[in-house]
Amino acid sequence: APAAAMPATPAAARAAQAAAAAADLPALRDAIAAFDGSALRDTATNLVFADGAPDNRLMLIGEAPGAEEDRLGRPFVGQSGQLLDRMFASIGLRREEGGFYITNILPWRPPGNRTPTDAEINLFLPFVMRHIALARPRHLVLLGGVSAKTLLRAKDGITRLRGRWHRVAVEGLGEVPALATLHPAYLLRTPAAKRDAWTDLLLLRRTLDAEPHES
């Protein structure tokens, strides 16, 4: 029924409205900071919006900020972020040189680093989709199960989704190619999985190399 597509709560409706009204990335950041529809804002220290070069052709999307990210207000700066930077540097993509742009599904740290709830994910999803639309990447990398399952609208877990290109429909951009891969936090807990992550990185590098370079 058509009603199923409507926002489920007044907060979700306000999130969708605020996201759609943001004309650029600074406005989107301000809209997220001002949005009071989630209790996460009350328990977190800092808004974690994004990092890296926003005009990049490559956008990475993770799950949620952790303790270090919450403290510093930047995504992926803790242990998993350091691993991520080493991984992407190994294929020539360095954050400090504008190699990629990175954000999360949630802009606020969940208490105790717990997994985001479906309600929290759905509430902030309009902001994520608007973020992609404004950043205009040519490729997405979805880091971990929360990001991949949310943006691909998939029931499969990350181990089934990873290692191949999917597509994410984004308003104003059409379908953006999206590579699902393992979250670096998972790789810290499961070092044997780094082999799969490396395979994914090589696929990303080959795809980027096959594209014509823009002048």
C-alpha positions as CSV (number, residue, x, y, z in Angstrom):
1,A,0.0,0.0,0.0
2,P,1.2,3.6,-0.6
3,A,1.0,4.4,3.1
4,A,3.9,1.9,3.7
5,A,6.3,4.3,2.1
6,M,5.4,7.2,4.4
7,P,7.8,8.1,7.3
8,A,6.7,6.0,10.3
9,T,7.1,8.7,12.9
10,P,6.9,12.5,13.2
11,A,10.7,12.5,13.8
12,A,11.3,10.6,10.6
13,A,9.1,13.0,8.7
14,R,11.1,15.9,10.1
15,A,14.4,14.2,9.2
16,A,13.3,13.7,5.6
17,Q,12.2,17.3,5.4
18,A,15.4,18.7,6.9
19,A,17.6,16.5,4.7
20,A,15.8,17.5,1.5
21,A,16.0,21.2,2.4
22,A,19.9,21.1,2.7
23,A,21.3,22.8,-0.4
24,D,24.9,21.9,0.2
25,L,27.1,19.9,2.6
26,P,27.6,22.7,5.2
27,A,23.8,23.1,5.3
28,L,23.4,19.4,5.7
29,R,25.8,19.3,8.6
30,D,23.9,22.2,10.3
31,A,20.6,20.4,9.7
32,I,21.9,17.2,11.4
33,A,23.3,19.2,14.3
34,A,20.0,20.9,14.8
35,F,17.9,17.8,14.4
36,D,16.5,16.8,17.9
37,G,14.6,13.7,16.9
38,S,17.1,11.2,18.3
39,A,18.2,10.6,21.9
40,L,21.7,9.8,20.5
41,R,22.4,13.5,20.3
42,D,21.9,13.8,24.1
43,T,24.4,11.1,25.0
44,A,27.1,11.8,22.4
45,T,29.8,14.4,22.8
46,N,30.3,15.6,19.3
47,L,28.6,15.4,15.9
48,V,30.7,13.2,13.5
49,F,29.8,14.4,10.1
50,A,32.5,13.5,7.6
51,D,36.2,13.7,6.7
52,G,38.4,13.8,3.6
53,A,37.7,15.5,0.3
54,P,34.0,16.0,-0.3
55,D,34.5,16.4,-4.1
56,N,36.1,13.0,-4.4
57,R,34.8,10.4,-6.8
58,L,35.0,7.8,-3.9
59,M,32.8,7.9,-0.8
60,L,33.1,5.5,2.1
61,I,30.2,4.9,4.4
62,G,30.6,3.1,7.8
63,E,28.3,2.3,10.7
64,A,28.6,4.8,13.6
65,P,31.2,6.8,15.5
66,G,33.1,5.1,18.4
67,A,34.7,6.6,21.4
68,E,37.6,8.4,19.7
69,E,35.4,9.6,16.9
70,D,33.0,11.0,19.4
71,R,35.8,12.7,21.3
72,L,37.3,14.3,18.2
73,G,34.3,14.8,16.0
74,R,35.9,13.0,13.0
75,P,35.0,9.6,11.5
76,F,37.4,6.7,11.6
77,V,40.2,8.1,13.8
78,G,40.4,5.2,16.4
79,Q,42.1,1.8,15.9
80,S,39.7,0.7,13.1
81,G,40.2,4.1,11.4
82,Q,44.0,3.7,11.5
83,L,43.6,0.2,9.9
84,L,41.3,1.7,7.3
85,D,43.8,4.4,6.4
86,R,46.6,1.8,6.0
87,M,44.4,-0.4,3.9
88,F,43.4,2.3,1.5
89,A,46.9,3.8,1.4
90,S,48.1,0.3,0.2
91,I,46.1,0.9,-3.0
92,G,47.2,4.5,-3.3
93,L,44.2,6.2,-1.7
94,R,45.4,8.4,1.2
95,R,42.9,10.3,3.3
96,E,45.3,13.2,3.9
97,E,45.9,13.6,0.2
98,G,42.2,13.6,-0.6
99,G,42.0,10.0,-1.6
100,F,38.5,9.5,-0.4
101,Y,35.6,11.0,1.5
102,I,34.2,9.2,4.5
103,T,31.1,9.3,6.7
104,N,28.8,6.9,8.7
105,I,25.2,5.9,8.7
106,L,24.8,7.5,12.2
107,P,26.3,10.9,13.0
108,W,26.2,10.3,16.8
109,R,27.9,7.6,18.8
110,P,25.5,5.0,20.2
111,P,26.1,4.6,24.0
112,G,28.7,2.0,24.7
113,N,29.4,1.5,21.0
114,R,26.3,-0.7,20.7
115,T,25.0,-1.7,17.3
116,P,22.6,0.9,15.9
117,T,18.9,0.0,16.1
118,D,16.8,-0.3,13.0
119,A,14.8,2.7,14.2
120,E,18.0,4.8,14.5
121,I,19.2,3.7,11.1
122,N,15.9,4.5,9.4
123,L,15.7,7.9,11.2
124,F,19.1,9.0,9.9
125,L,18.9,7.4,6.4
126,P,17.4,10.5,4.7
127,F,20.5,12.5,5.9
128,V,22.8,9.7,4.5
129,M,21.0,9.7,1.1
130,R,21.1,13.5,0.9
131,H,24.8,13.4,1.9
132,I,25.5,11.1,-1.1
133,A,23.5,13.2,-3.4
134,L,25.4,16.4,-2.4
135,A,28.8,14.8,-2.4
136,R,28.1,13.3,-5.9
137,P,30.6,10.4,-5.7
138,R,31.1,8.1,-8.7
139,H,31.6,5.1,-6.4
140,L,30.6,4.1,-2.9
141,V,32.4,1.7,-0.6
142,L,30.0,0.3,2.1
143,L,32.0,-0.7,5.2
144,G,30.4,-3.5,7.2
145,G,27.0,-5.1,7.5
146,V,25.0,-2.1,8.8
147,S,26.1,0.2,6.0
148,A,25.8,-2.5,3.2
149,K,22.4,-3.9,4.3
150,T,20.9,-0.5,4.8
151,L,22.0,1.1,1.5
152,L,21.5,-2.0,-0.6
153,R,18.2,-2.8,1.2
154,A,19.5,-6.4,1.5
155,K,18.7,-9.2,3.9
156,D,22.0,-11.0,3.3
157,G,24.9,-10.5,5.7
158,I,28.1,-8.7,4.7
159,T,29.9,-12.0,4.0
160,R,27.5,-12.7,1.1
161,L,27.3,-9.0,-0.1
162,R,31.0,-8.3,-0.1
163,G,33.4,-8.7,-3.0
164,R,31.2,-7.5,-5.8
165,W,29.6,-4.3,-7.1
166,H,26.0,-3.4,-6.4
167,R,24.1,-0.3,-7.1
168,V,22.5,2.3,-4.9
169,A,19.7,4.5,-6.3
170,V,20.4,8.1,-5.3
171,E,18.0,11.0,-6.1
172,G,19.6,13.3,-8.6
173,L,22.5,10.9,-9.3
174,G,20.8,7.8,-10.6
175,E,22.4,4.5,-9.7
176,V,25.8,4.8,-8.0
177,P,28.1,1.7,-8.1
178,A,28.7,0.4,-4.5
179,L,31.2,-2.1,-3.3
180,A,30.4,-3.8,0.0
181,T,33.3,-4.9,2.1
182,L,34.2,-5.8,5.7
183,H,34.4,-3.2,8.4
184,P,37.9,-2.6,9.7
185,A,36.6,-3.1,13.3
186,Y,35.7,-6.6,12.3
187,L,39.1,-7.1,10.7
188,L,40.7,-6.2,14.0
189,R,38.7,-8.9,15.7
190,T,39.1,-11.4,12.9
191,P,42.6,-11.0,11.3
192,A,42.0,-14.0,9.0
193,A,39.4,-12.0,7.2
194,K,41.9,-9.4,6.0
195,R,42.5,-11.6,3.0
196,D,39.0,-11.1,1.8
197,A,39.3,-7.4,2.5
198,W,42.4,-7.2,0.4
199,T,40.6,-8.9,-2.5
200,D,37.9,-6.3,-2.2
201,L,40.5,-3.5,-2.3
202,L,42.1,-4.9,-5.4
203,L,38.7,-5.0,-7.1
204,L,38.2,-1.3,-6.1
205,R,41.6,-0.3,-7.5
206,R,41.0,-2.2,-10.8
207,T,37.6,-0.5,-11.2
208,L,39.1,3.0,-10.5
209,D,42.0,2.4,-12.9
210,A,39.6,1.3,-15.6
211,E,37.8,4.6,-15.5
212,P,38.9,7.5,-17.8
213,H,40.6,10.2,-15.8
214,E,38.9,13.5,-15.7
215,S,40.9,16.5,-16.8
